[in-house]
Amino acid sequence: MNAQVNEIVISYSGSLKANLLPKITCSQSAADLAYSQWNKDTIELHETFKIILLNNANKVKGIYETSNGGITGTLVDVRILFAVLLKSLTTAVILVHNHPSGTLTPSEPDKRLTQKIKKAGELFDIKVLDHLILTPDGNYFSFADEGIL
C-alpha cells in the first residue's frame, strides 16, 4: 500500500532586526502599542482579540489577531492561538481585547479564558505576562497590575 499524505510547512518570517523591535516595559507600554495598532473605525463596534508575541527580552516580535467577534464578545480558539505562539517560537505573550462599550471591568468569561491560556502556556514554557482590555478612548485594564493574572 502506497499511502499519500499532505506535506506540512510551517513558517515565520521575522524580517526586523531585534534592536529595532519595540520593548514592552510595563502595562502602559503594551497598551499604548496595542492601541496604536488597533483599527479605530471598529474599536467601538465589535470585540477583537489579539496577542502580542514577545521574545526573551520582552521585545515585540509581532501582533496577531486571533478573533473578531460581535458587540459583546468574541470566540477565541486556544488551539489557533497556541499554533501561532509555537510557530513563531514565542516565549512570552500579552493577551489584548477591546470592550466596545468602554467598560474596563473584565467579565467572568474574560477571567476564565485568561486562566485557560495561562495554564496551557505553562505546559509549553510560554509566559502569559498580562491580559489587557482596551476601550475606544484608549484607556485600559491590566490583569497583571490588578493582581488577577
C-alpha positions as CSV (number, residue, x, y, z in Angstrom):
1,M,0.0,0.0,0.0
2,N,1.4,3.4,-1.0
3,A,-0.4,6.0,1.1
4,Q,-0.4,9.6,0.1
5,V,-0.2,12.3,2.8
6,N,-0.1,16.1,2.8
7,E,3.2,17.8,3.4
8,I,3.0,20.3,6.3
9,V,5.0,23.5,6.0
10,I,5.4,25.9,9.0
11,S,6.9,29.3,8.6
12,Y,7.5,32.5,10.4
13,S,9.2,35.5,8.8
14,G,10.9,37.8,11.3
15,S,12.4,40.4,9.0
16,L,13.0,43.2,11.5
17,K,16.3,43.2,13.4
18,A,15.9,42.6,17.1
19,N,17.4,46.0,18.1
20,L,14.6,47.7,16.1
21,L,11.8,45.9,17.8
22,P,9.8,47.8,20.5
23,K,10.4,46.7,24.1
24,I,7.5,46.2,26.5
25,T,8.4,47.5,29.9
26,C,5.0,47.8,31.6
27,S,1.3,47.5,31.0
28,Q,1.2,51.1,29.8
29,S,3.8,50.5,27.0
30,A,1.9,47.3,25.9
31,A,-1.5,49.1,26.0
32,D,-0.1,52.1,24.0
33,L,1.4,49.8,21.4
34,A,-1.8,47.7,21.0
35,Y,-4.0,50.8,20.9
36,S,-1.8,52.4,18.2
37,Q,-2.2,49.3,16.0
38,W,-5.9,49.0,16.5
39,N,-8.4,49.8,13.8
40,K,-10.1,53.0,15.2
41,D,-13.0,52.5,12.8
42,T,-14.0,49.2,14.5
43,I,-12.8,49.5,18.1
44,E,-16.2,50.7,19.3
45,L,-18.2,48.4,17.0
46,H,-17.1,44.9,17.9
47,E,-14.8,42.9,20.1
48,T,-11.4,41.8,18.7
49,F,-8.9,39.5,20.5
50,K,-5.2,39.9,19.7
51,I,-1.9,38.6,21.1
52,I,1.4,40.5,21.4
53,L,4.2,38.0,20.8
54,L,7.4,38.6,22.7
55,N,10.9,37.3,22.8
56,N,13.0,36.6,25.9
57,A,14.0,40.3,26.2
58,N,10.3,41.3,26.0
59,K,10.8,42.8,22.6
60,V,7.7,42.6,20.3
61,K,8.0,40.0,17.6
62,G,4.6,40.9,16.2
63,I,0.9,41.3,16.9
64,Y,-1.6,38.6,15.7
65,E,-5.4,39.0,15.6
66,T,-6.8,35.7,16.8
67,S,-10.5,36.5,16.5
68,N,-13.1,39.1,15.6
69,G,-16.5,38.9,17.2
70,G,-19.7,40.7,17.9
71,I,-20.7,43.6,20.0
72,T,-20.4,41.8,23.4
73,G,-17.9,39.1,22.8
74,T,-15.6,37.1,20.6
75,L,-14.7,33.4,20.4
76,V,-11.1,32.6,20.9
77,D,-9.9,29.2,19.7
78,V,-7.0,28.5,22.1
79,R,-5.6,25.9,19.7
80,I,-5.1,28.5,17.0
81,L,-3.7,31.0,19.5
82,F,-1.0,28.4,20.5
83,A,-0.4,27.3,17.0
84,V,0.7,30.9,16.3
85,L,2.8,31.1,19.5
86,L,4.6,27.9,18.8
87,K,5.2,28.5,15.1
88,S,6.8,31.9,16.0
89,L,8.9,30.4,18.8
90,T,7.4,33.0,21.2
91,T,8.5,32.8,24.8
92,A,6.0,35.3,26.3
93,V,2.7,36.7,25.3
94,I,0.3,39.6,26.2
95,L,-3.4,39.0,25.6
96,V,-5.4,42.0,24.4
97,H,-9.0,42.6,23.6
98,N,-11.3,45.5,23.4
99,H,-14.6,46.3,25.1
100,P,-16.6,48.4,22.6
101,S,-18.9,49.6,25.5
102,G,-16.0,51.3,27.2
103,T,-16.3,49.2,30.3
104,L,-13.0,48.4,31.9
105,T,-14.2,45.6,34.1
106,P,-13.3,42.0,32.9
107,S,-16.2,39.6,32.6
108,E,-16.1,36.1,34.1
109,P,-15.5,34.6,30.6
110,D,-12.6,37.0,30.2
111,K,-11.1,35.7,33.5
112,R,-11.7,32.1,32.6
113,L,-10.1,32.4,29.2
114,T,-7.1,34.1,30.7
115,Q,-6.6,31.3,33.2
116,K,-7.1,28.6,30.5
117,I,-4.4,30.3,28.3
118,K,-2.1,30.8,31.2
119,K,-2.4,27.1,32.2
120,A,-1.8,25.9,28.7
121,G,1.2,28.3,28.4
122,E,2.8,26.7,31.4
123,L,2.9,23.3,29.5
124,F,4.9,25.0,26.7
125,D,7.0,27.3,28.9
126,I,5.3,30.3,27.4
127,K,4.6,33.1,29.9
128,V,1.3,35.0,29.8
129,L,2.6,38.4,31.1
130,D,-0.7,40.2,31.0
131,H,-4.2,40.5,29.6
132,L,-5.2,44.0,28.6
133,I,-8.7,45.2,28.0
134,L,-8.8,48.4,25.8
135,T,-11.6,50.9,25.4
136,P,-12.3,53.0,22.4
137,D,-10.9,56.1,24.1
138,G,-7.5,54.4,24.8
139,N,-8.0,53.6,28.5
140,Y,-7.0,50.1,29.6
141,F,-7.4,47.5,32.3
142,S,-4.4,45.3,33.2
143,F,-4.9,41.8,34.7
144,A,-1.3,41.8,35.9
145,D,-1.5,45.3,37.5
146,E,-4.7,44.3,39.3
147,G,-3.2,41.1,40.6
148,I,-5.7,38.8,38.9
149,L,-3.4,37.1,36.5
